[in-house]
Amino acid sequence: MTSLFTPINIAPYITHTGYDKHRANKVITNHHADTISFDVPFIANPDLIQRFELNVELNQADQIGRASCRERV
């Protein structure tokens, strides 16, 4: 999906949701996005960058503390 927008986009393209280290690197390497935003993985792993660098397993996010927009309405 990101590759559809990249050719016409003049501003940096940021994508997020559902990325792991491998998939994010592939998207960046293939120039399908300029940067990746790690939302939930970063919340569960404040040391996310170091974990990626060391290839350390990531903590899983606490699902109980997360709420969708529909749940808040």
C-alpha positions in Angstrom: 0.0 0.0 0.0 2.7 2.5 0.9 4.3 2.1 -2.6 1.2 3.6 -4.2 1.7 6.9 -2.4 5.5 7.2 -2.5 5.9 8.3 -6.2 3.5 11.2 -5.8 4.4 12.3 -2.3 6.8 15.2 -2.0 6.8 15.3 1.8 8.4 12.6 4.0 6.2 9.5 4.1 5.7 8.0 7.6 3.9 4.7 8.0 3.0 2.7 11.1 1.1 -0.2 12.7 2.0 -3.8 12.4 5.8 -3.5 11.7 8.5 -5.6 13.2 12.2 -4.9 12.6 12.5 -7.1 9.5 9.4 -5.7 7.8 10.3 -2.1 8.7 13.8 -2.5 7.2 12.4 -4.0 4.1 10.0 -1.0 3.6 12.8 1.5 4.1 15.3 -0.4 1.9 12.7 -0.6 -0.9 12.0 3.2 -0.6 8.3 2.6 0.1 8.4 5.0 3.1 10.8 7.4 4.6 10.4 6.4 8.2 8.4 3.9 10.3 6.6 4.8 13.5 6.5 2.1 16.2 3.6 3.0 18.4 2.6 0.0 20.6 6.0 -1.8 20.4 7.7 1.4 21.6 5.2 1.8 24.5 5.9 -1.8 25.6 9.7 -1.4 24.9 11.0 2.1 25.8 14.4 0.6 24.9 13.2 -0.4 21.4 16.1 0.9 19.5 18.6 -1.0 21.7 16.5 -4.2 21.4 16.6 -3.9 17.6 20.3 -3.3 17.6 21.0 -6.3 19.9 18.3 -8.5 18.3 16.6 -9.0 21.7 13.1 -10.3 21.9 10.5 -7.6 22.4 8.1 -7.3 25.4 4.4 -7.7 24.4 2.1 -4.8 25.0 -0.5 -5.1 27.8 -3.8 -5.4 26.0 -5.8 -4.5 29.1 -4.4 -0.9 29.2 -5.2 -0.2 25.5 -8.6 1.1 24.4 -9.9 1.8 20.9 -11.7 4.9 19.9 -15.0 3.0 19.9 -14.5 1.9 23.5 -14.0 5.5 24.6 -17.2 6.9 23.1 
